[in-house]
Amino acid sequence: MQFIEYIKESKGELAHVSWPTRNQAIAFTLLVIILSVATSLYLGAFDTLFTTLIKNFFVR
């Protein structure tokens, strides 16, 4: 019986959730994609820089 009560309460709580609009969901998704790409480019650039520096100065 506890499981059924849990499901009923969960369904009731979902009615109280403030869901984003379609436009908000699209905007937030695009923001996450853009920030992910920017972060990967930033980290990739530093990885390339440090790899080059280590190869040139420490591995001779």
N, CA, C and O atoms as a CHARMM CRD file, in Angstrom:
* protein
*
  240
    1    1 MET  N      0.81200  -1.20300   0.00000 PROA 1      0.00000
    2    1 MET  CA     0.00000   0.00000   0.00000 PROA 1      0.00000
    3    1 MET  C      0.85500   1.26700   0.00000 PROA 1      0.00000
    4    1 MET  O      0.42700   2.29100  -0.53100 PROA 1      0.00000
    5    2 GLN  N      2.03200   1.21900   0.57300 PROA 2      0.00000
    6    2 GLN  CA     2.87100   2.41200   0.62600 PROA 2      0.00000
    7    2 GLN  C      3.27900   2.87100  -0.77100 PROA 2      0.00000
    8    2 GLN  O      3.36500   4.07000  -1.03700 PROA 2      0.00000
    9    3 PHE  N      3.52600   1.92000  -1.65200 PROA 3      0.00000
   10    3 PHE  CA     3.94000   2.27200  -3.00600 PROA 3      0.00000
   11    3 PHE  C      2.83500   3.02800  -3.73700 PROA 3      0.00000
   12    3 PHE  O      3.10600   4.01100  -4.42700 PROA 3      0.00000
   13    4 ILE  N      1.61600   2.58100  -3.59300 PROA 4      0.00000
   14    4 ILE  CA     0.48000   3.23700  -4.24800 PROA 4      0.00000
   15    4 ILE  C      0.30000   4.65000  -3.70200 PROA 4      0.00000
   16    4 ILE  O      0.02500   5.57800  -4.46300 PROA 4      0.00000
   17    5 GLU  N      0.45200   4.81900  -2.39800 PROA 5      0.00000
   18    5 GLU  CA     0.36200   6.15900  -1.80200 PROA 5      0.00000
   19    5 GLU  C      1.47700   7.05300  -2.33100 PROA 5      0.00000
   20    5 GLU  O      1.25900   8.23100  -2.61500 PROA 5      0.00000
   21    6 TYR  N      2.65600   6.49300  -2.45800 PROA 6      0.00000
   22    6 TYR  CA     3.79300   7.24900  -2.98400 PROA 6      0.00000
   23    6 TYR  C      3.50200   7.74000  -4.40500 PROA 6      0.00000
   24    6 TYR  O      3.77100   8.89600  -4.73200 PROA 6      0.00000
   25    7 ILE  N      2.96000   6.87200  -5.23600 PROA 7      0.00000
   26    7 ILE  CA     2.62600   7.24300  -6.61600 PROA 7      0.00000
   27    7 ILE  C      1.56600   8.34300  -6.63400 PROA 7      0.00000
   28    7 ILE  O      1.67700   9.29500  -7.40700 PROA 7      0.00000
   29    8 LYS  N      0.55800   8.22400  -5.80400 PROA 8      0.00000
   30    8 LYS  CA    -0.49900   9.24400  -5.74700 PROA 8      0.00000
   31    8 LYS  C      0.06500  10.58900  -5.29400 PROA 8      0.00000
   32    8 LYS  O     -0.26000  11.62900  -5.86500 PROA 8      0.00000
   33    9 GLU  N      0.91000  10.56100  -4.26700 PROA 9      0.00000
   34    9 GLU  CA     1.50500  11.80500  -3.77900 PROA 9      0.00000
   35    9 GLU  C      2.43200  12.41100  -4.82800 PROA 9      0.00000
   36    9 GLU  O      2.46400  13.63000  -5.00100 PROA 9      0.00000
   37   10 SER  N      3.17700  11.57100  -5.52100 PROA 10     0.00000
   38   10 SER  CA     4.06800  12.06300  -6.57500 PROA 10     0.00000
   39   10 SER  C      3.27800  12.72900  -7.69000 PROA 10     0.00000
   40   10 SER  O      3.66800  13.78300  -8.19200 PROA 10     0.00000
   41   11 LYS  N      2.17700  12.11900  -8.07000 PROA 11     0.00000
   42   11 LYS  CA     1.32700  12.69700  -9.11300 PROA 11     0.00000
   43   11 LYS  C      0.77800  14.04900  -8.65800 PROA 11     0.00000
   44   11 LYS  O      0.70400  14.98800  -9.45000 PROA 11     0.00000
   45   12 GLY  N      0.39600  14.14900  -7.38900 PROA 12     0.00000
   46   12 GLY  CA    -0.09200  15.41200  -6.84800 PROA 12     0.00000
   47   12 GLY  C      0.98400  16.48500  -6.83200 PROA 12     0.00000
   48   12 GLY  O      0.70800  17.65100  -7.11200 PROA 12     0.00000
   49   13 GLU  N      2.21300  16.09000  -6.50500 PROA 13     0.00000
   50   13 GLU  CA     3.31300  17.05800  -6.48700 PROA 13     0.00000
   51   13 GLU  C      3.63900  17.55500  -7.89200 PROA 13     0.00000
   52   13 GLU  O      3.98300  18.72300  -8.07400 PROA 13     0.00000
   53   14 LEU  N      3.53300  16.67900  -8.87900 PROA 14     0.00000
   54   14 LEU  CA     3.80800  17.09000 -10.25600 PROA 14     0.00000
   55   14 LEU  C      2.83700  18.15400 -10.73700 PROA 14     0.00000
   56   14 LEU  O      3.16700  18.93500 -11.62900 PROA 14     0.00000
   57   15 ALA  N      1.65700  18.19400 -10.16500 PROA 15     0.00000
   58   15 ALA  CA     0.68100  19.22500 -10.53000 PROA 15     0.00000
   59   15 ALA  C      1.12900  20.60000 -10.03200 PROA 15     0.00000
   60   15 ALA  O      0.70900  21.62200 -10.57600 PROA 15     0.00000
   61   16 HSD  N      1.97800  20.63200  -9.00200 PROA 16     0.00000
   62   16 HSD  CA     2.44900  21.89300  -8.43100 PROA 16     0.00000
   63   16 HSD  C      3.71200  22.42300  -9.11700 PROA 16     0.00000
   64   16 HSD  O      4.13500  23.55000  -8.86200 PROA 16     0.00000
   65   17 VAL  N      4.30300  21.61400  -9.97500 PROA 17     0.00000
   66   17 VAL  CA     5.54900  22.00600 -10.63000 PROA 17     0.00000
   67   17 VAL  C      5.27500  23.11300 -11.63800 PROA 17     0.00000
   68   17 VAL  O      4.29200  23.06900 -12.37700 PROA 17     0.00000
   69   18 SER  N      6.15100  24.09500 -11.65600 PROA 18     0.00000
   70   18 SER  CA     6.05900  25.17400 -12.63700 PROA 18     0.00000
   71   18 SER  C      6.90700  24.77400 -13.85200 PROA 18     0.00000
   72   18 SER  O      8.12000  24.97900 -13.86200 PROA 18     0.00000
   73   19 TRP  N      6.26500  24.20600 -14.86300 PROA 19     0.00000
   74   19 TRP  CA     6.97200  23.71100 -16.02900 PROA 19     0.00000
   75   19 TRP  C      7.33900  24.86900 -16.95500 PROA 19     0.00000
   76   19 TRP  O      6.56600  25.81900 -17.08100 PROA 19     0.00000
   77   20 PRO  N      8.50700  24.80900 -17.60700 PROA 20     0.00000
   78   20 PRO  CA     8.88300  25.88100 -18.53600 PROA 20     0.00000
   79   20 PRO  C      8.02900  25.82300 -19.80200 PROA 20     0.00000
   80   20 PRO  O      7.50000  24.77700 -20.17900 PROA 20     0.00000
   81   21 THR  N      7.91800  26.97400 -20.43400 PROA 21     0.00000
   82   21 THR  CA     7.21600  27.00500 -21.71700 PROA 21     0.00000
   83   21 THR  C      8.10600  26.36800 -22.78300 PROA 21     0.00000
   84   21 THR  O      9.28600  26.10900 -22.54800 PROA 21     0.00000
   85   22 ARG  N      7.53100  26.12500 -23.94100 PROA 22     0.00000
   86   22 ARG  CA     8.31700  25.52700 -25.03400 PROA 22     0.00000
   87   22 ARG  C      9.49400  26.42800 -25.40400 PROA 22     0.00000
   88   22 ARG  O     10.60900  25.94900 -25.61200 PROA 22     0.00000
   89   23 ASN  N      9.24100  27.74200 -25.48600 PROA 23     0.00000
   90   23 ASN  CA    10.30500  28.68300 -25.84700 PROA 23     0.00000
   91   23 ASN  C     11.40600  28.71400 -24.79000 PROA 23     0.00000
   92   23 ASN  O     12.58700  28.79600 -25.12800 PROA 23     0.00000
   93   24 GLN  N     11.03200  28.65100 -23.52500 PROA 24     0.00000
   94   24 GLN  CA    12.03500  28.61800 -22.46100 PROA 24     0.00000
   95   24 GLN  C     12.87200  27.34500 -22.54300 PROA 24     0.00000
   96   24 GLN  O     14.09400  27.39200 -22.39900 PROA 24     0.00000
   97   25 ALA  N     12.22400  26.22500 -22.77300 PROA 25     0.00000
   98   25 ALA  CA    12.94500  24.95200 -22.86900 PROA 25     0.00000
   99   25 ALA  C     13.92900  24.97500 -24.03500 PROA 25     0.00000
  100   25 ALA  O     15.05700  24.49700 -23.90800 PROA 25     0.00000
  101   26 ILE  N     13.50600  25.52500 -25.16300 PROA 26     0.00000
  102   26 ILE  CA    14.39100  25.62100 -26.32600 PROA 26     0.00000
  103   26 ILE  C     15.55800  26.55200 -26.02200 PROA 26     0.00000
  104   26 ILE  O     16.70300  26.23300 -26.34100 PROA 26     0.00000
  105   27 ALA  N     15.28000  27.70100 -25.40700 PROA 27     0.00000
  106   27 ALA  CA    16.33700  28.66200 -25.08900 PROA 27     0.00000
  107   27 ALA  C     17.35400  28.06500 -24.11700 PROA 27     0.00000
  108   27 ALA  O     18.55900  28.22600 -24.30700 PROA 27     0.00000
  109   28 PHE  N     16.88300  27.38400 -23.09000 PROA 28     0.00000
  110   28 PHE  CA    17.79500  26.78300 -22.11800 PROA 28     0.00000
  111   28 PHE  C     18.60400  25.64700 -22.74700 PROA 28     0.00000
  112   28 PHE  O     19.77900  25.46800 -22.42700 PROA 28     0.00000
  113   29 THR  N     17.98200  24.89000 -23.63200 PROA 29     0.00000
  114   29 THR  CA    18.69700  23.81200 -24.31600 PROA 29     0.00000
  115   29 THR  C     19.80300  24.37900 -25.19300 PROA 29     0.00000
  116   29 THR  O     20.92300  23.86800 -25.19000 PROA 29     0.00000
  117   30 LEU  N     19.49400  25.43000 -25.94200 PROA 30     0.00000
  118   30 LEU  CA    20.51200  26.06900 -26.77800 PROA 30     0.00000
  119   30 LEU  C     21.63300  26.65500 -25.92900 PROA 30     0.00000
  120   30 LEU  O     22.80200  26.57600 -26.30500 PROA 30     0.00000
  121   31 LEU  N     21.28700  27.23700 -24.79500 PROA 31     0.00000
  122   31 LEU  CA    22.29900  27.78300 -23.89900 PROA 31     0.00000
  123   31 LEU  C     23.24800  26.69300 -23.41300 PROA 31     0.00000
  124   31 LEU  O     24.46200  26.89100 -23.38600 PROA 31     0.00000
  125   32 VAL  N     22.70500  25.55700 -23.03300 PROA 32     0.00000
  126   32 VAL  CA    23.53400  24.44100 -22.56700 PROA 32     0.00000
  127   32 VAL  C     24.43800  23.94200 -23.68900 PROA 32     0.00000
  128   32 VAL  O     25.61100  23.65400 -23.45400 PROA 32     0.00000
  129   33 ILE  N     23.91000  23.83700 -24.89800 PROA 33     0.00000
  130   33 ILE  CA    24.71900  23.37700 -26.03300 PROA 33     0.00000
  131   33 ILE  C     25.84900  24.36000 -26.31600 PROA 33     0.00000
  132   33 ILE  O     26.99600  23.95100 -26.50200 PROA 33     0.00000
  133   34 ILE  N     25.53300  25.65000 -26.34800 PROA 34     0.00000
  134   34 ILE  CA    26.54400  26.67200 -26.63300 PROA 34     0.00000
  135   34 ILE  C     27.62300  26.68300 -25.55600 PROA 34     0.00000
  136   34 ILE  O     28.81200  26.73600 -25.87300 PROA 34     0.00000
  137   35 LEU  N     27.22600  26.63300 -24.29300 PROA 35     0.00000
  138   35 LEU  CA    28.21400  26.62500 -23.21200 PROA 35     0.00000
  139   35 LEU  C     29.05600  25.35400 -23.22700 PROA 35     0.00000
  140   35 LEU  O     30.24300  25.39900 -22.90400 PROA 35     0.00000
  141   36 SER  N     28.46900  24.23600 -23.59100 PROA 36     0.00000
  142   36 SER  CA    29.22500  22.98100 -23.67400 PROA 36     0.00000
  143   36 SER  C     30.27200  23.04900 -24.78100 PROA 36     0.00000
  144   36 SER  O     31.41500  22.63500 -24.58500 PROA 36     0.00000
  145   37 VAL  N     29.88600  23.56800 -25.93500 PROA 37     0.00000
  146   37 VAL  CA    30.82900  23.69700 -27.04600 PROA 37     0.00000
  147   37 VAL  C     31.93500  24.68200 -26.68500 PROA 37     0.00000
  148   37 VAL  O     33.10800  24.41100 -26.94400 PROA 37     0.00000
  149   38 ALA  N     31.58100  25.82000 -26.09100 PROA 38     0.00000
  150   38 ALA  CA    32.57900  26.81800 -25.71000 PROA 38     0.00000
  151   38 ALA  C     33.55700  26.24500 -24.68600 PROA 38     0.00000
  152   38 ALA  O     34.76300  26.46900 -24.79000 PROA 38     0.00000
  153   39 THR  N     33.05500  25.52000 -23.71300 PROA 39     0.00000
  154   39 THR  CA    33.91800  24.92500 -22.69700 PROA 39     0.00000
  155   39 THR  C     34.84600  23.88500 -23.30700 PROA 39     0.00000
  156   39 THR  O     36.02600  23.82600 -22.95800 PROA 39     0.00000
  157   40 SER  N     34.32800  23.06900 -24.21000 PROA 40     0.00000
  158   40 SER  CA    35.17400  22.04700 -24.83000 PROA 40     0.00000
  159   40 SER  C     36.25500  22.68200 -25.70300 PROA 40     0.00000
  160   40 SER  O     37.38500  22.19500 -25.73400 PROA 40     0.00000
  161   41 LEU  N     35.92600  23.75600 -26.40800 PROA 41     0.00000
  162   41 LEU  CA    36.93600  24.46000 -27.20900 PROA 41     0.00000
  163   41 LEU  C     38.00100  25.09200 -26.32100 PROA 41     0.00000
  164   41 LEU  O     39.19000  25.03400 -26.63600 PROA 41     0.00000
  165   42 TYR  N     37.58400  25.68800 -25.22300 PROA 42     0.00000
  166   42 TYR  CA    38.50400  26.31100 -24.26800 PROA 42     0.00000
  167   42 TYR  C     39.45500  25.26800 -23.68600 PROA 42     0.00000
  168   42 TYR  O     40.67000  25.46700 -23.66900 PROA 42     0.00000
  169   43 LEU  N     38.90500  24.17100 -23.21700 PROA 43     0.00000
  170   43 LEU  CA    39.73900  23.12100 -22.62900 PROA 43     0.00000
  171   43 LEU  C     40.61900  22.45700 -23.68300 PROA 43     0.00000
  172   43 LEU  O     41.76800  22.11500 -23.40300 PROA 43     0.00000
  173   44 GLY  N     40.09600  22.27300 -24.87900 PROA 44     0.00000
  174   44 GLY  CA    40.88900  21.69500 -25.95900 PROA 44     0.00000
  175   44 GLY  C     42.05900  22.57700 -26.34400 PROA 44     0.00000
  176   44 GLY  O     43.15000  22.07900 -26.62100 PROA 44     0.00000
  177   45 ALA  N     41.84000  23.89200 -26.36400 PROA 45     0.00000
  178   45 ALA  CA    42.92300  24.82600 -26.68400 PROA 45     0.00000
  179   45 ALA  C     44.02300  24.76300 -25.63100 PROA 45     0.00000
  180   45 ALA  O     45.20400  24.73300 -25.97600 PROA 45     0.00000
  181   46 PHE  N     43.65500  24.74300 -24.36100 PROA 46     0.00000
  182   46 PHE  CA    44.66100  24.64400 -23.30700 PROA 46     0.00000
  183   46 PHE  C     45.36700  23.29600 -23.33400 PROA 46     0.00000
  184   46 PHE  O     46.56700  23.22500 -23.06700 PROA 46     0.00000
  185   47 ASP  N     44.65200  22.23700 -23.65000 PROA 47     0.00000
  186   47 ASP  CA    45.27200  20.91900 -23.75300 PROA 47     0.00000
  187   47 ASP  C     46.31700  20.91500 -24.86000 PROA 47     0.00000
  188   47 ASP  O     47.42000  20.40000 -24.67700 PROA 47     0.00000
  189   48 THR  N     45.97100  21.48700 -26.00400 PROA 48     0.00000
  190   48 THR  CA    46.91200  21.56500 -27.11700 PROA 48     0.00000
  191   48 THR  C     48.11400  22.42200 -26.74800 PROA 48     0.00000
  192   48 THR  O     49.25200  22.05800 -27.04500 PROA 48     0.00000
  193   49 LEU  N     47.87200  23.55000 -26.10600 PROA 49     0.00000
  194   49 LEU  CA    48.95200  24.44000 -25.68500 PROA 49     0.00000
  195   49 LEU  C     49.89900  23.73500 -24.72100 PROA 49     0.00000
  196   49 LEU  O     51.11400  23.76200 -24.91600 PROA 49     0.00000
  197   50 PHE  N     49.36100  23.11400 -23.69400 PROA 50     0.00000
  198   50 PHE  CA    50.20600  22.45000 -22.70500 PROA 50     0.00000
  199   50 PHE  C     50.92100  21.24400 -23.30200 PROA 50     0.00000
  200   50 PHE  O     52.06800  20.97500 -22.94400 PROA 50     0.00000
  201   51 THR  N     50.28100  20.52400 -24.18800 PROA 51     0.00000
  202   51 THR  CA    50.93200  19.38800 -24.84300 PROA 51     0.00000
  203   51 THR  C     52.11200  19.86300 -25.67500 PROA 51     0.00000
  204   51 THR  O     53.18200  19.25400 -25.64900 PROA 51     0.00000
  205   52 THR  N     51.92000  20.94700 -26.40900 PROA 52     0.00000
  206   52 THR  CA    52.99600  21.51000 -27.21900 PROA 52     0.00000
  207   52 THR  C     54.13600  21.99700 -26.33700 PROA 52     0.00000
  208   52 THR  O     55.30300  21.73900 -26.63200 PROA 52     0.00000
  209   53 LEU  N     53.80900  22.69600 -25.26400 PROA 53     0.00000
  210   53 LEU  CA    54.85300  23.18600 -24.36000 PROA 53     0.00000
  211   53 LEU  C     55.63900  22.04100 -23.73600 PROA 53     0.00000
  212   53 LEU  O     56.86600  22.10100 -23.66200 PROA 53     0.00000
  213   54 ILE  N     54.96100  21.02300 -23.29900 PROA 54     0.00000
  214   54 ILE  CA    55.64400  19.88900 -22.67400 PROA 54     0.00000
  215   54 ILE  C     56.52300  19.16900 -23.68900 PROA 54     0.00000
  216   54 ILE  O     57.64600  18.78200 -23.36500 PROA 54     0.00000
  217   55 LYS  N     56.03400  18.98600 -24.90200 PROA 55     0.00000
  218   55 LYS  CA    56.83800  18.32300 -25.93100 PROA 55     0.00000
  219   55 LYS  C     58.07900  19.14100 -26.27800 PROA 55     0.00000
  220   55 LYS  O     59.15700  18.57800 -26.47000 PROA 55     0.00000
  221   56 ASN  N     57.93800  20.46100 -26.36000 PROA 56     0.00000
  222   56 ASN  CA    59.05300  21.31200 -26.76900 PROA 56     0.00000
  223   56 ASN  C     60.07100  21.54600 -25.66600 PROA 56     0.00000
  224   56 ASN  O     61.26200  21.65700 -25.95800 PROA 56     0.00000
  225   57 PHE  N     59.65000  21.62400 -24.42000 PROA 57     0.00000
  226   57 PHE  CA    60.57000  21.99200 -23.35500 PROA 57     0.00000
  227   57 PHE  C     61.03600  20.82400 -22.49600 PROA 57     0.00000
  228   57 PHE  O     62.12600  20.88300 -21.92800 PROA 57     0.00000
  229   58 PHE  N     60.25300  19.78400 -22.39000 PROA 58     0.00000
  230   58 PHE  CA    60.61400  18.70000 -21.48100 PROA 58     0.00000
  231   58 PHE  C     61.00200  17.40800 -22.19300 PROA 58     0.00000
  232   58 PHE  O     61.72100  16.58400 -21.62800 PROA 58     0.00000
  233   59 VAL  N     60.54600  17.22900 -23.39300 PROA 59     0.00000
  234   59 VAL  CA    60.83500  15.98900 -24.10900 PROA 59     0.00000
  235   59 VAL  C     61.73900  16.32600 -25.28900 PROA 59     0.00000
  236   59 VAL  O     61.27300  16.49600 -26.41600 PROA 59     0.00000
  237   60 ARG  N     63.01900  16.42000 -25.01700 PROA 60     0.00000
  238   60 ARG  CA    63.98900  16.72200 -26.08100 PROA 60     0.00000
  239   60 ARG  C     65.00100  15.63600 -26.17700 PROA 60     0.00000
  240   60 ARG  O     65.90200  15.70500 -27.01300 PROA 60     0.00000
